[in-house]
Amino acid sequence: MPVFIPPLDEQAAIVRFLDHANQRLDKAIRAKRKLIALLNEQKQAIIYHAVTRGLDPNVPMKDSGIPWLGEIPAHWEVRRNSWLFDERNDRGKFGLPILIVSLRTGVTEGSDNDEDGKPRRLIEEITAYKLAEIGDIAYNMMRMWQGSVGVLKVTGLVSPAYVVARPRNGVSSDYYELLFRTDACKGEINRNSRGIVFDRNRLYWDQFKRLYLPVPPYAEQKNIVRNIEYSVADLNTIITRTEREISLLREYKTRLIADVVTGKLDVREAARLLPEDIGEPETLNDAQTPEAEDGEEDLTLEGNGEA
């Protein structure tokens, strides 16, 4: 491969300039990540308190009898999931969209391409998918302990690696999705999951239906959901904006490197004016970024949808 060979002093100037620029950009990205983490902690605190303690701070409390849950309002009940949900095991039908469950966005319609832009390898036999209807809860068996669960807003098809739970009368799926995504409930889910290794634990229907959960009156469940949506709306807006800012900073960093190393930008004078001690460059760990915390699930039978 033919490559450019700038003069050695110019190579050194390019490295010096980019080390300095990247440190400043990485510092800005880290600060925005910390902001997102703090905002998500605040969101989790609001949600956890609402779904486990209710909205009235003066309501009498009682011991739930569930170690991870603690006290709940005295008028709430505690029931097993088998009392709240029925398993839906209907086979797929033609003409319905294929849905995926995301850790961050719940249930969404799957695209024809994966995150690398390559065509998804779909299951050839449509009846291998599971039918899920509006209002059902679907979760990825292998990632439920991480919060891979959501409520269906449209009727569609999901991977056979998912469990589909149909709510009974008096059960708000939206309330229980919020509860399932709290750290305390995810810990209980993980304790009841089964697997050969920790990060491959699966929550099958038989384990799911045995979980004990709080049961507020149905009207209160709906009110809690509305209150949470209102309370976290501003936080969600700031998080989305901050994630966009991180994306723009990364784009700028990539473009800057490309322009400098190919000679489109002459940085020799800028590098000369930099302070002597600019420190060692730090590498960001992309695995810890908000964007990288979540992947879309595979839609194929291969690997049981565990991608």
C-alpha positions in Angstrom: 0.0 0.0 0.0 1.4 3.4 -0.9 1.4 5.8 2.1 2.4 9.4 2.7 5.7 10.1 4.4 5.7 13.6 5.9 9.0 15.0 7.1 9.9 13.7 10.5 9.5 17.0 12.3 6.0 17.4 10.8 5.1 13.9 11.9 6.1 14.8 15.4 4.0 18.1 15.2 1.0 16.1 14.0 1.2 13.7 16.9 1.8 16.5 19.4 -1.2 18.5 18.1 -3.6 15.5 18.0 -2.5 14.3 21.5 -3.4 17.7 22.9 -6.7 18.0 20.9 -7.8 14.5 21.7 -7.2 15.0 25.4 -9.5 18.1 25.4 -12.2 16.3 23.4 -12.0 13.2 25.6 -12.2 15.3 28.7 -15.4 16.9 27.4 -16.9 13.5 26.5 -16.1 12.1 30.0 -17.8 15.1 31.6 -20.9 14.5 29.5 -20.9 10.8 30.3 -20.8 11.6 34.0 -23.7 14.0 33.6 -25.7 11.3 31.9 -24.9 8.8 34.6 -26.0 11.2 37.3 -29.2 12.0 35.4 -30.0 8.3 35.0 -29.4 7.7 38.7 -31.8 10.5 39.5 -34.4 8.9 37.1 -33.9 5.5 38.7 -34.5 7.0 42.2 -37.7 8.7 41.1 -39.0 5.5 39.4 -38.0 3.1 42.2 -39.7 5.2 44.9 -42.9 5.6 42.8 -43.3 2.0 41.8 -42.5 0.6 45.3 -43.8 3.3 47.7 -46.5 5.0 45.7 -47.1 8.7 45.4 -48.5 9.6 48.8 -45.7 10.2 51.3 -48.2 10.1 54.2 -49.8 6.7 53.4 -49.5 4.0 56.1 -46.8 1.3 55.3 -46.5 -2.4 55.9 -43.8 -5.0 55.5 -44.1 -6.6 52.1 -42.5 -9.8 53.2 -40.2 -9.6 50.2 -36.5 -8.8 51.2 -35.6 -6.8 48.1 -38.8 -4.8 48.3 -39.1 -3.9 51.9 -42.1 -1.8 53.0 -45.0 -1.0 50.7 -48.2 1.0 51.2 -50.6 -0.8 53.5 -53.4 -1.0 51.0 -51.2 -2.7 48.3 -51.1 -6.5 47.9 -48.3 -8.9 47.1 -48.8 -11.5 44.4 -46.9 -13.9 42.3 -46.5 -13.2 38.6 -48.6 -16.2 37.8 -51.5 -14.2 39.3 -50.7 -11.2 37.2 -49.8 -12.6 33.8 -50.5 -15.6 31.5 -47.8 -16.9 29.1 -48.7 -16.3 25.5 -47.3 -19.1 23.2 -49.1 -18.4 20.0 -47.2 -19.0 16.8 -46.3 -16.2 14.3 -48.6 -15.1 11.5 -47.7 -13.6 8.1 -48.0 -9.8 7.6 -46.9 -8.7 11.0 -43.8 -6.7 11.9 -40.8 -8.3 13.6 -40.1 -6.7 17.0 -37.0 -6.6 19.1 -36.5 -5.8 22.8 -33.9 -3.2 23.7 -32.3 -2.5 27.1 -32.9 1.2 26.6 -35.9 1.6 24.4 -38.1 -1.4 25.2 -40.0 -3.0 22.3 -39.4 -1.5 18.9 -39.7 -2.7 15.3 -36.6 -4.4 14.0 -34.9 -2.9 10.9 -33.9 -5.0 7.9 -30.2 -4.3 8.7 -28.1 -4.8 11.8 -26.0 -2.1 13.5 -23.2 -2.7 10.9 -25.6 -2.1 8.0 -25.6 -5.8 7.0 -28.9 -7.6 6.2 -30.3 -9.4 9.2 -30.6 -13.2 8.9 -34.2 -13.8 9.7 -35.9 -17.0 10.6 -37.2 -18.6 7.4 -40.3 -20.2 8.9 -42.6 -17.4 10.1 -44.3 -19.8 12.6 -41.1 -20.1 14.5 -41.7 -16.6 15.8 -44.0 -15.9 18.7 -47.1 -13.7 18.4 -47.3 -10.8 20.8 -50.2 -8.4 21.0 -50.7 -4.8 22.1 -50.3 -4.5 25.9 -48.3 -7.7 26.3 -44.9 -7.7 28.0 -42.1 -9.3 26.1 -38.6 -10.0 27.6 -35.4 -11.6 26.4 -34.8 -14.6 28.6 -31.1 -14.2 28.6 -31.1 -10.4 29.3 -34.1 -9.9 31.5 -31.8 -9.5 34.5 -30.3 -6.5 32.7 -33.7 -5.0 32.0 -34.3 -6.2 28.5 -38.1 -6.0 28.7 -40.9 -3.9 27.2 -44.6 -3.4 26.5 -45.9 -3.9 23.0 -47.5 -0.8 21.4 -48.2 -2.8 18.2 -49.1 -6.4 17.5 -46.1 -8.2 16.0 -43.7 -11.1 16.1 -40.9 -11.7 18.5 -37.9 -14.1 18.7 -38.5 -17.6 20.2 -35.8 -16.5 22.7 -38.3 -14.2 24.3 -41.1 -14.8 26.8 -44.4 -13.1 26.1 -46.6 -12.4 29.2 -50.2 -11.3 28.7 -51.5 -9.1 31.5 -54.7 -10.1 33.3 -57.5 -7.7 34.2 -56.4 -5.1 36.6 -52.7 -5.2 35.6 -51.0 -2.3 33.9 -48.1 -3.6 31.8 -46.5 -0.1 31.8 -46.3 -0.1 35.6 -44.7 -3.5 35.7 -42.2 -2.7 32.9 -41.0 0.2 35.1 -40.8 -2.1 38.1 -38.9 -4.8 36.1 -36.3 -2.2 35.1 -35.4 -1.0 38.6 -32.1 -2.2 39.9 -33.6 -3.9 42.9 -36.1 -5.9 40.8 -33.3 -6.8 38.3 -31.3 -8.2 41.2 -34.2 -10.4 42.2 -34.7 -11.5 38.6 -31.0 -12.4 38.4 -31.2 -14.5 41.6 -34.0 -16.5 40.0 -32.4 -16.9 36.6 -30.6 -20.0 35.6 -27.4 -20.5 33.5 -24.0 -22.2 33.2 -22.2 -18.8 33.6 -23.3 -15.6 35.1 -23.7 -13.5 32.0 -25.8 -16.2 30.3 -28.4 -16.5 33.0 -31.9 -17.1 31.6 -35.2 -16.3 33.2 -37.7 -18.9 31.9 -41.4 -18.6 32.3 -41.4 -21.1 35.2 -39.1 -18.8 37.1 -40.8 -15.6 36.0 -44.2 -16.8 37.2 -42.9 -17.5 40.7 -41.6 -14.0 41.4 -43.5 -12.0 44.0 -44.4 -8.4 43.1 -46.3 -5.5 44.7 -49.8 -5.0 43.4 -51.3 -1.5 43.8 -54.9 -0.9 42.8 -55.2 -0.7 39.0 -56.1 3.1 39.0 -53.0 3.7 41.2 -50.8 1.8 38.8 -51.9 4.0 35.9 -51.5 7.1 38.0 -48.0 6.1 39.0 -47.0 5.6 35.3 -48.4 9.1 34.4 -46.6 10.7 37.3 -43.3 9.1 36.4 -43.6 10.1 32.7 -44.1 13.7 33.8 -41.4 13.7 36.4 -38.6 12.3 34.1 -39.6 14.2 30.9 -37.1 17.0 31.5 -34.4 14.5 32.5 -34.9 12.5 29.3 -34.6 15.7 27.2 -31.3 16.6 28.8 -30.0 13.0 28.4 -31.0 12.9 24.7 -29.4 16.2 24.1 -26.2 15.3 25.9 -25.9 12.0 24.0 -26.2 14.0 20.8 -23.4 16.3 21.9 -21.2 13.3 22.6 -21.9 11.9 19.1 -21.0 15.3 17.6 -17.8 15.5 19.6 -16.8 12.0 18.3 -17.6 13.0 14.7 -15.5 16.1 15.1 -12.6 14.1 16.6 -12.7 11.6 13.8 -12.8 14.3 11.1 -10.0 16.3 12.8 -7.7 13.3 12.9 -8.4 12.5 9.2 -7.8 16.1 8.1 -4.6 16.5 10.1 -2.9 13.2 9.2 -3.7 13.6 5.5 -2.3 17.1 5.4 -5.6 19.0 4.8 -4.8 21.0 7.9 -1.3 22.3 8.6 -0.8 22.2 12.4 2.9 22.8 12.6 2.5 26.3 14.0 -0.3 25.3 16.3 1.8 22.4 17.7 4.8 24.7 18.2 2.7 27.1 20.4 1.4 24.3 22.7 2.7 24.2 26.3 5.6 21.9 26.9 3.8 19.5 29.2 0.5 18.4 27.7 0.4 15.0 29.6 -0.2 11.5 28.3 -3.1 10.9 26.0 -6.0 9.0 27.6 -8.1 6.4 25.8 -11.8 6.4 26.2 -13.4 3.1 26.8 -16.3 2.9 24.4 -17.8 -0.1 26.1 -18.8 2.2 29.0 -20.6 4.8 26.9 -24.4 5.2 27.0 -24.6 4.4 23.3 -22.7 1.1 23.7 -24.5 -0.2 26.7 -27.2 -1.7 24.6 -27.3 -3.9 21.5 -30.3 -4.9 19.5 -31.2 -8.6 19.8 -30.7 -11.0 17.0 -33.8 -12.1 15.3 -32.6 -15.5 14.1 -32.9 -18.9 15.6 -29.1 -19.3 15.4 -27.8 -18.8 19.0 -31.4 -18.6 20.3 -31.5 -14.9 19.7 -28.7 -14.3 22.2 -26.7 -11.7 20.2 
